[in-house]
Amino acid sequence: MPTLLILMVVGATAFFMFTAARAAAERAAEIGRDACEAAGVQWLDQSVHATGVRLRRMDNGWLGLERSFRFEYSEDGHDRHVGRVQLLGGKLVGFSGPSRAAQAVVRSFPN
């Protein structure tokens, strides 16, 4: 009986961690896509790739997960550049990408 309970708790924890990771990846993809659209460049592969996760203190004092993602874009269709998005919880805390879109992206995603 205790083994089943432990298994259920581990399974529920894994499910919620997976769901949170997918939600963060979808948010990062939205930010990358909007940045490329604002800069007038082509968003390549229509995806983002997780590059790291670390613990970081949030504004409210609690520890949270900072997730880093990368995406690729092209200015003329023949080159590839790497952009990066960092999310702390659901909040955008870091962005590098198409230079013409950086300010627009930071302003449009205040939370």
C-alpha positions in Angstrom: 0.0 0.0 0.0 2.7 2.6 0.8 4.5 1.7 -2.4 1.4 2.5 -4.4 1.0 5.8 -2.6 4.6 6.8 -3.3 4.2 5.8 -6.9 1.1 7.9 -7.3 2.9 11.0 -5.7 5.9 10.5 -8.0 3.7 10.1 -11.0 1.6 13.2 -10.2 4.8 15.3 -9.6 6.2 14.2 -13.0 3.0 15.0 -14.7 2.9 18.5 -13.3 6.5 19.2 -14.1 6.0 18.0 -17.7 2.9 20.2 -18.0 4.8 23.3 -16.7 7.7 22.7 -19.0 5.4 22.4 -22.0 3.6 25.6 -21.0 6.9 27.5 -20.8 8.0 26.1 -24.2 4.8 27.3 -25.8 5.2 30.8 -24.2 8.9 30.9 -25.5 7.7 29.9 -29.0 5.1 32.7 -28.9 7.7 35.2 -27.9 10.2 34.0 -30.6 7.5 34.0 -33.3 6.3 37.5 -32.4 9.8 38.8 -32.3 10.6 37.5 -35.7 7.3 38.9 -37.1 8.0 42.3 -35.6 11.5 42.4 -37.0 10.4 41.2 -40.5 12.7 38.1 -40.4 11.9 34.5 -41.0 11.4 32.2 -38.0 13.1 28.9 -38.8 11.9 25.5 -37.8 8.8 26.9 -36.1 10.1 25.7 -32.7 12.1 26.5 -29.7 14.7 24.2 -28.0 15.2 24.1 -24.2 18.8 24.8 -23.4 18.7 24.9 -19.6 16.9 25.1 -16.3 18.1 26.6 -13.0 16.8 27.7 -9.7 16.5 31.4 -9.3 14.8 33.7 -6.8 11.7 35.4 -8.1 10.5 38.9 -7.2 8.3 37.7 -4.4 11.3 36.0 -2.7 10.3 32.4 -3.6 12.5 30.1 -5.6 11.4 29.4 -9.1 12.7 27.7 -12.3 14.3 29.8 -14.9 14.1 28.1 -18.2 16.2 29.0 -21.2 15.2 28.4 -24.8 16.8 29.1 -28.2 15.3 29.6 -31.6 16.7 30.3 -35.0 15.8 33.0 -37.5 17.0 34.1 -40.9 17.2 37.7 -42.3 17.5 36.8 -46.0 16.7 33.0 -46.1 20.3 32.0 -46.6 21.7 32.6 -43.1 20.9 31.3 -39.6 21.0 33.3 -36.4 20.3 32.2 -32.9 17.9 33.9 -30.6 17.4 33.2 -26.9 14.5 33.5 -24.5 14.7 33.2 -20.7 11.5 32.7 -18.7 11.3 32.8 -14.9 8.0 31.1 -14.2 5.9 32.7 -16.9 7.7 36.0 -16.9 10.1 37.1 -19.6 13.4 37.9 -18.0 15.8 37.7 -20.9 15.7 38.1 -24.7 18.2 38.2 -27.5 17.3 37.9 -31.1 16.5 40.0 -34.1 17.8 43.4 -33.1 14.9 45.3 -34.7 12.4 43.4 -32.6 14.1 43.4 -29.2 12.5 46.5 -27.8 9.1 45.7 -29.2 9.2 42.2 -27.6 10.3 43.5 -24.2 7.5 46.1 -24.2 4.8 43.7 -25.4 5.5 41.1 -22.7 5.7 43.0 -19.4 4.7 40.1 -17.1 
